[in-house]
Amino acid sequence: MEATLMTHVGARKVTRQELSLVPTPPSTDTFKPIAHAALIDELESSLAFRHISVVREEYAISPDSMRLFGLLELNAVYEGVRFAIGLRNANDKSMRLGMVAGYRVFVCDNMALSGDFKPLLAKHTKHFNLVDSLSTGVDRIQRGFQPLREAIDSKRGYQLREEEARSLIYQAFTEKRLPLKLLKTVHREFFIAPSHEEFKAQTIWSLENAFTTAFKELKPVKQYEAAAKLGKFLQPYTQAF
């Protein structure tokens, strides 16, 4: 399961260095813009203070450079699963500063922002304090790692009987209206030939991966929508959340 940053409606990907060249509009009595580069710098500093580092990063800005979309993969890994942060920022008053975190993170320039939990959502008010807000958000991220680990363990430990697995697959496609064209891929990945050795055990974790593999056949936004539906569907099988 990979964290994803998608440019779908005109944003372009940029480097960290290019972010430092993006101009920031002046503040007003009611609105306080946040420089994109300053946001990333302060976030990285807050992570480093807690001994968390960024191992991969991607950024994109809107055509007018007023909106930022970012993805930061972290050195926090559990059982082969890497945790990540997704974020967005807008200096044109179109949306609040937001961060999500987890191992299922999706960021898109169509405003979609999804993760396993949301550690930060803040307005650009004149009293907004970037350092304090990011510190609180990163604390929440760090505390959220343990429930995520427990959720992963729960899914890995939940063994499925064949008839139970077939029933769940049927329900996922009928109740959540997932694209039926993916059924063969899900069946192959779960029952016949998983793409990865670690998913041969027939568990909720393996079933989730079978669906996730099948979702790669969809266009990016449809992948996000399908993954969101699947996450809600499998929620009862996760003890931690």
N, C-alpha and C positions, 0 to 999 in steps of 0.2 A: 504494500500500500504506500503510495508516494504522495508527498505534499506537492501541490501544483499551483503555479501562477500562470494564469491564462490571459492573453491579450486578445480580446474578442471584438471590441467595438472601437478600435482606433488608437489605443495606447501603444506606445513603443517602449521596448525594453532598453534600459540604460545601465551604465556601470555605477558603482559607488562614487567614483570620482566625478562623473557627470552630474550626480545629484548636488554636489557642492556648488555647481554653476547655475543651478535653477534659482531664479529670483523669487523673493518672498514679498508679497504685497504688504503695505503698511497696516498697522493695527488701527482700529477705530474704537469708539467708546464702548461698543458692545461685542466686537469680534477681534480675536487675537489669533492671527495666522501662525502656523508652526512651520518653520523651515524644514523641508524634507530631510536635508542632510543632518540637521541638528537632532531631529527625531531619531534617526538611525544611530547617530553617535551616542546619544544619551541612552538608548536602549541597549546598545552593545556594552556600554560602561556599567549599566545596572546589572546586566547578565554576568559580566566579568567579576563584579563584586561578590556574586554568589557562586563563583567558580563554574559558570556555564559559558561555553564559547560557541561561536557560530562557525559551522564547517562548510556551509554553502549558502549563498544568498543570491536572490534575484529581485530586480526592481523594474517597475514600469511607470511611466508618467503619461498623463493625458496629453493630447496635442497642444493644449495651452499651458501645460506644465503645472496646472493648479492642483491636480490630483495625483497622489502617489499610491501605488499598490506594491506590496513587498512580501517576500517569503524568505524566512531565515530557518534553515535546518540547524539543529543544535547537536552538541556532542553528547546529549542525553539519549542513550540507547538502552532498550530493554528487550531481551529475547529476540534480537535481530530487528526490532522495530525502532525507528528513529523518530524522536519528537521534533516538532517544528512550531514556528510562530508565523501566523499570517497577519498582515496589517494593512490599513488604508488610512489615508489622510487627505483632507480637502481644504484648500485655502480659498475656495470660491463659494463657501457656505452650502455646498451641495450635500454634505454628509458629515457626521461626527468622526472624530478620531476613534478607530476601533482596532482591537487586537483579538485574535482567536489563537488557540493552541491545542496541541494534541498530536496524534499520528494520522489523523484524517483531516488534513487542512487543504482548503481550496480557496484561492483568491482570484477574482476575475475583474476586469475593468468595466464590466456591466453592473458593478456594485455588489456582486455576490461575494460573501465572506462567510466561510463555514469552517468550524473546527469542533473538537470534542467538548470544549468549553470556552467561555468568553471572559477573559480576565480584565478587559478594559474597554469601556465605551464612554467617551467624554466629549462635551461640547467645547468649542473654541471661544470660551468666554474670556473677558478681560482679567478675571481672577484665576484663570487656569495656570497651574504650575506643572510644567512638563516633567521636571525631575521627580517631584513627589508622586505624580500620577503613574509614571513608569515604574517607580520603585514599588508602589502598591501592586501594579499589574504583574510585575515579575515575581513578587512574593506569591501571588495567587497561582502563577504558572508553576512555580516550584512546589507549592503545596498540592497542586493538581496532578503532579507526576505519579504519586503513590496510588490514588484512586484509579488512574489509567493502568498502572501495572496490575492492580488487582482485577480490573476489568478484563485485561488480556489473559491473565491466569484463569479467570472464570470461563472465558470462551475456549481456551485451550483444553480445559479439563472437562468440558461438557461433551461427553460422547453421545453420538447420535446413532440410534438404530436405523436400519435402512428404511423401514416404513415411516419412521418419524422424519427423516431427512426428505423423503419424497413428499410428504405432507407439507413440510415447511416450504419447499421449493414451489409447490403448487399454490400455497397461500400467498407467497411473495409475489408471484406473477398475477394472480387473480385479485387479491385484495389491494395490493399497492400498484397494480396496473403497470408493472414493468414490461418493457418491450418483449413480446413473445419470441422474437427472432433470436434472443439471447439464450433461450432454453437449452438448445443443444450444447452450447459452450459451457453453461453451468453444469449440465449433466456430465459432460466429459471431464471437466475439471474436478468434480467432486467424486464421481463414481468410477471413472475409467482411468484417466491418465492426468493427474495433477501436474501443472507445469513445474512445480517445485517439490522436492522430496519431502520437505517439512510438512506439507499439507496432505500427505497420504493418510494420516490418522483422520477418521471421519468425525470431526468435532464441529462445534459452532464456529470456531476460528477458521477451520478449513472451508466451511460453507461460505462464510463471509468472503474469504479469498476467492472462491470459485465465482461468486457474483462480481467481485471487484475486477477479476480478470476479464469476465465477459463485458463489463461496462466499457472496457477499452475499445470496444467495437463501435461505440457511440461517439457522436460529436461532443466536444468538450463541455458545453453547457448541459447537455443531456446526461453526460457522465455525472456531473455534480448533482443534478436533480435525482437521478436514480440512486446515487450513493446516499443522499439525504433520506430518501424513502426507506432504503434498506436499513440504515442506522436505527430509525424509529421502530422498524419491524422487529429487529433483533434485540431491542432494548430489554425485554423481559428476561432474556437469557444471560444478562450481565448482572452479577451480584453487586458489583461496586457502584453502578450508577442506577 
